[in-house]
Amino acid sequence: MRRNQTATNGRWRNPVLANLGLTLLMLTAQFVPPLPLYFDVATSMALGTTIAAALIILMCWLSEAFAPAMSPRPTFESAVGSVVAVITIIALILIHAIVADALLPIDVARSIGSLIPLAFLVGGGFKFGTAFLKCADRTVDFAASVSLLALFAVIVLEFSGLQPRLAAFPKSMFPFTEISHFALALTPILLYFCVRAKRSGSLWWVIGGFALALSLQSVALVAGCVLAALVCRRLLLVALAAGLLLIAGLPLGFEYYASRLNFSGSVLNLSNLVYVQGWQMVPESFARTLGWGLGFNQLGVRGTDVPAAVFIHAITGGDEANITDGSFVFSKLASEFGVLGVLLSFVYVFAAAHCVRALRKGGGRAAIVLAQCVVVAYGVDMFVRGTGYFVQSTFLFVAASTALLANGRAGKLQVWTRSVLRNGVTRESLQPTDEFK
């Protein structure tokens, strides 16, 4: 029975190949995107994310082409769906950019050039999501466990001082150029193990997450732990964790967190000012474009005059910090797509809330649980700390969204099938009669 379940749900019928396949896809999505940036080959994670997406597409294709006995052939719907999704999104972005250019001239080369990594992001995420959905529970558990061990190795390298630290990134955690980037990679995995653990075990996962966040001084990881506490222990544990955070934070640099959480715009903390700048750029972009938005990947191209930017210039000696990524995804999405970007953000919040409710109920296939955890964890990118569209967390979010949408369609089909069988309708009765042939 166990073997049959794996054959049905798994993309690879051999359990060993299934574990290896999904693990390679997961590690590629998590660790390849930051590598070119870390080694100063690129100025952002766009190149690394494009490479990761291309590798995932290639790995999925190879499994389909050379292991037909262990991997079912891709359906016509899956192949066409990926192409249609990419073409539709690009077409809508181009239409929006044409109107945005009429309101405020855009950098056409930057916008068009960004469509290449976007195509790989969507296409690779779609491919990863459809492959991921077919994996059995033990395969997902194995891949998540290896991912957690790899992230734990990153922590060991950080605290042991053995990581290859480059001068350009003094606060890096190899291969992540910033601690916040590591936090974004860890949060969905931490959330997954919190949800899958027993009720007493989830408590220790959350406490361990808060302890790590304090030692690393990572607000992004603190936010991720709060999400885990909300999902696993509701508001009581959040209040308890906040109290422990307050007490433990005194000897562990509480002043750092106090300055980071002061959003008045008058605190001379660069990270805090960058975050405030992101919020201030949204109404500025609305005013410049009458609510339409600056256009795809145009944030910061024309500069900004918001008050927080004045403080940033004073601290950095005239340099601009995070002006093109807004510091978090909502700032970039709302500034570049205006009212539509705000509406898309509301759609995300609604979907994330739905995932939180589902995770609290428990149960469900491991693939669906992990996908829901990725969607919920993306809230940190969305409203706390994000570095743009073309990053590993966004790629996983696209894959998770694809898996959940495909599972939703499959669920509706199952409900319809049960209804048909319950009413006694047979396959023969569904065939067209002579009148309609």
Secondary structure, DSSP 8 states (H G I E B T S, - for coil): -HHHHHHHH-SSSSHHHHHHHHHHHHHHHHHSTTHHHHTTS-SSSHHHHHHHHHHHHHHHHHHHHH-TTTS----HHHHHHHHHHHHHHHHHHHHHHHHHHHHS---HHHHHHTHHHHHHHHHHHHHHHHHHHT--HHHHHHHHHHHHHHHHHHHHHHHHT-S---TT-TT-BTTBSSHHHHHHHHHHHHHHHHHHS-HHHHHHHHHHHHHHHHHHT-HHHHHHHHHHHHHHHHHHHHHHHHHHHHHHHTTTTHHHHHHHT--SS-S--HHHHHHHHHHHHHHHHHHHHTTS-S-TT-TTTT----HHHHHHHHHHTS---STTT-SSHHHHHHHHHHHHHHHHHHHHHHHHHHHHHHHHH--S-HHHHHHHHHHHHHHHHHHT----SSSHHHHHHHHHHHHHHHHHHHHHHHHHHHHHHHTT--TGGGS--TTT-
